[in-house]
């Protein structure tokens, strides 16, 4: 400290500038690391959780459309409408396959969902084919409808449960990102405040050194 006090004003000014530059660089590097990490987490969120939410919503909407097409095929006894329903069912099954490939938390049972979907499609397709072909006599059609409705209800319940889990996972991930952002902001603010305090003390020391030299002169 004695040698530092006896050093030249130019050296002290350079030392003070280096101190400020190092502190500013440390804050800048910390913010850059935080932004890079946040971007990686957001990209992962977009590829997994957000995509899962989108698929779940598309499946819910698709189920309503499928039900309308199957019902229309039965009421109108139209093979073309049934073909449209099966085409949409293929697209829906592809969405379920995409859901299985996502990096989820492991709480989802995509196989059970796929199995329930296949049973739902198979039963409704078989019922529609029999109605169009005129294979039902009397009240037999009501029994076939009850089985098809049961399969639809089973798939609907699994789909809603899956969507709830996906939405909860998405909300949890967002909450973790907010908490992480808050912790980093607090630590960066504390570090910046400490650095500012030290820099002000250094400026005071530098000013007193100059005024002391002037007084001696």
C-alpha positions in Angstrom: 0.0 0.0 0.0 2.9 2.4 0.8 4.4 1.7 -2.6 1.0 2.2 -4.2 0.6 5.6 -2.5 4.1 6.6 -3.6 3.5 5.6 -7.2 2.8 8.1 -10.0 -0.6 9.6 -10.7 -0.4 8.1 -14.2 0.1 4.6 -12.8 -2.8 5.1 -10.3 -5.1 6.3 -13.1 -4.2 3.3 -15.2 -4.8 1.0 -12.3 -8.2 2.6 -11.6 -9.2 2.3 -15.2 -8.2 -1.4 -15.3 -10.2 -2.0 -12.1 -13.3 -0.5 -13.7 -12.7 -2.4 -17.0 -12.3 -5.7 -15.3 -15.5 -5.2 -13.2 -17.5 -4.1 -16.3 -16.2 -7.2 -18.2 -17.2 -9.5 -15.3 -20.7 -8.1 -15.3 -20.9 -8.3 -19.1 -19.6 -11.9 -19.2 -22.1 -12.9 -16.5 -25.0 -11.4 -18.4 -23.8 -13.0 -21.6 -23.6 -16.4 -20.0 -27.1 -16.0 -18.5 -28.6 -15.0 -21.9 -26.9 -18.0 -23.6 -28.2 -20.4 -21.0 -31.7 -18.8 -21.1 -31.7 -19.1 -24.9 -30.8 -22.8 -24.7 -33.5 -23.4 -22.2 -36.1 -21.6 -24.3 -35.1 -23.6 -27.4 -35.5 -26.8 -25.4 -38.8 -25.5 -24.1 -40.0 -24.8 -27.7 -39.0 -28.2 -29.0 -40.5 -30.2 -26.1 -43.0 -28.6 -23.8 -44.4 -26.0 -26.1 -44.7 -28.5 -28.9 -46.4 -31.0 -26.6 -49.0 -28.3 -25.7 -49.6 -27.6 -29.3 -50.0 -31.3 -30.1 -52.4 -31.9 -27.2 -54.6 -29.0 -28.3 -54.6 -30.3 -31.9 -55.6 -33.7 -30.7 -58.5 -32.3 -28.7 -59.8 -30.3 -31.7 -59.2 -33.3 -33.9 -61.2 -35.5 -31.7 -64.3 -33.3 -32.1 -63.8 -33.2 -35.9 -63.4 -37.0 -36.0 -66.6 -37.5 -34.0 -68.5 -35.2 -36.4 -67.2 -37.1 -39.4 -68.0 -40.5 -38.1 -71.5 -39.4 -37.1 -72.0 -37.8 -40.5 -70.8 -41.0 -42.2 -73.3 -43.0 -40.2 -76.2 -40.6 -40.7 -75.6 -40.0 -44.4 -74.4 -43.6 -44.9 -71.6 -42.1 -47.1 -68.4 -43.9 -47.9 -66.6 -40.7 -48.8 -67.3 -39.1 -45.5 -66.0 -42.2 -43.8 -62.9 -42.1 -45.9 -62.4 -38.4 -44.8 -62.7 -39.5 -41.2 -60.1 -42.3 -41.6 -57.7 -39.8 -43.3 -58.0 -37.4 -40.4 -57.5 -40.4 -38.0 -54.2 -41.1 -39.8 -53.1 -37.5 -39.2 -54.2 -37.7 -35.6 -52.2 -40.9 -35.0 -49.1 -39.2 -36.5 -49.5 -36.4 -33.9 -49.6 -39.1 -31.2 -46.4 -40.6 -32.6 -44.8 -37.1 -32.5 -45.9 -36.8 -28.9 -44.1 -40.1 -28.1 -40.8 -38.7 -29.6 -40.8 -35.5 -27.5 -38.4 -35.2 -24.5 -41.0 -35.2 -21.8 -40.7 -35.8 -18.0 -41.7 -39.4 -18.3 -45.1 -38.9 -16.7 -47.0 -39.4 -19.9 -48.3 -42.8 -21.0 -48.3 -42.3 -24.8 -48.6 -46.0 -25.5 -51.9 -46.2 -23.5 -53.1 -43.1 -25.4 -52.2 -44.6 -28.8 -53.8 -47.9 -27.9 -57.0 -46.2 -26.8 -57.0 -44.1 -30.0 -56.6 -47.2 -32.2 -59.5 -48.9 -30.4 -61.6 -45.8 -30.7 -60.9 -45.6 -34.5 -61.3 -49.3 -35.1 -64.7 -49.5 -33.3 -66.2 -46.4 -34.9 -65.0 -47.4 -38.3 -66.4 -50.9 -37.9 -69.7 -49.4 -36.7 -69.9 -47.0 -39.6 -69.0 -49.7 -42.2 -71.8 -52.0 -40.8 -74.3 -49.2 -40.9 -73.4 -48.2 -44.5 -73.6 -51.9 -45.5 -77.0 -52.2 -43.8 -75.9 -55.1 -41.6 -77.9 -53.9 -38.5 -81.4 -55.1 -37.9 -83.8 -53.6 -35.4 -82.2 -52.3 -32.2 -78.8 -53.9 -32.9 -77.5 -50.6 -34.0 -77.9 -49.1 -30.6 -75.7 -51.8 -29.1 -73.0 -51.1 -31.6 -73.2 -47.4 -30.9 -72.9 -47.9 -27.2 -69.6 -49.8 -27.7 -68.3 -47.1 -30.0 -69.2 -44.3 -27.6 -67.5 -46.2 -24.7 -64.3 -46.4 -26.8 -64.6 -42.7 -27.6 -65.1 -41.8 -24.0 -62.1 -43.9 -22.9 -59.8 -42.1 -25.4 -61.3 -38.7 -24.5 -60.5 -39.2 -20.9 -56.9 -40.3 -21.6 -56.4 -37.4 -24.0 -57.6 -34.9 -21.4 -55.4 -36.4 -18.7 -52.4 -36.2 -21.1 -53.2 -32.6 -22.0 -53.3 -31.7 -18.3 -50.0 -33.3 -17.6 -48.4 -31.5 -20.6 -49.8 -28.2 -19.5 -48.6 -28.7 -15.9 -45.1 -29.6 -17.2 -45.1 -26.5 -19.4 -46.1 -24.3 -16.4 -43.5 -25.8 -14.2 -40.8 -25.2 -16.7 -41.8 -21.6 -17.1 -41.8 -21.2 -13.4 -38.3 -22.6 -13.1 -37.1 -20.2 -15.8 -38.7 -17.3 -13.9 -37.0 -18.3 -10.7 -33.7 -18.8 -12.3 -34.0 -15.4 -14.0 -34.8 -13.8 -10.6 -31.8 -15.5 -8.9 -29.4 -14.4 -11.6 -30.8 -10.8 -11.5 -30.4 -10.6 -7.8 -26.8 -11.9 -7.9 -25.9 -9.6 -10.7 -27.4 -6.6 -8.9 -25.5 -7.5 -5.7 -22.2 -7.9 -7.6 -22.8 -4.6 -9.5 -23.6 -2.8 -6.3 -20.5 -4.1 -4.6 -18.3 -3.3 -7.6 -19.8 0.3 -7.7 -19.0 0.7 -4.0 -15.4 -0.5 -4.5 -15.0 1.8 -7.5 -16.3 4.8 -5.6 -13.8 4.0 -2.7 -11.1 3.8 -5.3 -12.0 7.1 -6.8 -12.1 8.7 -3.3 -8.6 7.3 -2.6 -7.4 8.5 -6.0 -8.8 12.0 -5.4 -7.3 12.2 -1.9 -4.0 11.1 -3.3 -4.0 13.9 -5.9 -5.2 16.6 -3.4 -2.6 15.4 -1.0 0.1 15.8 -3.6 -1.1 19.3 -4.5 -1.2 20.3 -0.8 2.4 19.1 -0.4 3.5 21.1 -3.5 
